Amino acid sequence: MHVEEATRELTRDALIKRCNRRLKPQGLMLKTRRGRLDPMMARHDMLMGRLGRYYVLDYNRNPIVRPSVDVEAFARELGVLHELEHLEAA
């Protein structure tokens, strides 16, 4: 008989907090880009497009160390999102 394994949904905020707890000892933080893009600002649009909605920041020196982060894949890479967990649908 086949037994289906239950999976656990996590909110994006909860997953970002898990990532940040793992990154903190390294002086890093997963950040969310705030605001919306103004189509009249071409340079701003170009820069924000490269940055992505989520990015990793070194908060001691302030450079962006990883732009355009896929939160779910990054969390799995860090080992904070387990096999039976997944990000809830937006």
N, C-alpha and C positions, 0 to 999 in steps of 0.2 A: 504494500500500500504506500502511495506517495504522500508524504507530509509536506505541505507548503510551509516554507520558512517565512516568518513575519519580518517585515522590514519596518524601520522606524523613520519617520519623516522629521527633518529638522528645518527650522526657519533659517533664512539667510542670516539674520542677525545673530542667532545662536551659533551658527557655523563660523561667522567672522570672529565672534568672541573666542571660540575655541582656538582658531588660528592665531589670534593675537596673544593668547596665553602661551602658546608654543613659541611664538616669535620674540616675545618680550626679552628673554635672557640674551638674545643676540642684538638687541637694540633696534629691532625692526617692528613694523606695524602694517597690517593690511588696512588700507583706507578706501573710502568710497568717495568718488568725485561728486561734488555737490553742485547744484544749480543746473540750469539748462543752457544749451548752446544758442548763441545769437547768430542767425544766418548772416547778419550784416558784418560780423567780425570774422573775416576769412582766416586770418592768422590764428585767432583763438580757436576756431573750429578745427583747423589743421592740428594744432597742438593737443587739443582735447581728444581728437580722434585717435592719436597715437598713444595717449595716456590710457585710454579705456575707462570704463566705469569703475573698475577696481584696480588698485595698484599697491605695491609694497614700497614703503618709505623707511629709510634709515633715519630715525628721529634724533639721533645724536649729531649727525652731520648734515641732515636734511636732503640728501639726494634721493631720487626715485631709483630704486634698485631693480624693480621688476614692473614694467607697465603691462596693461591689458591682461589682468589675471582672471582666469576662469576659476571662480571660488570653489566649486565642487572638486575639480581636478586638483587644485592647489591643496585643499584640505586633505585629500587622499594622499598626495605626495608628502605632506607633513605628518601623516599618520593619525590625524585627529578625526577623520571620518572613516568609520569602520565598514566592513563588507555589507552588513545588513542595515546600513543607514543610507539615506539619500536626502537630497535637498528637495524641499517641497516645491511643487509647481507654483510659479508666480501668478 
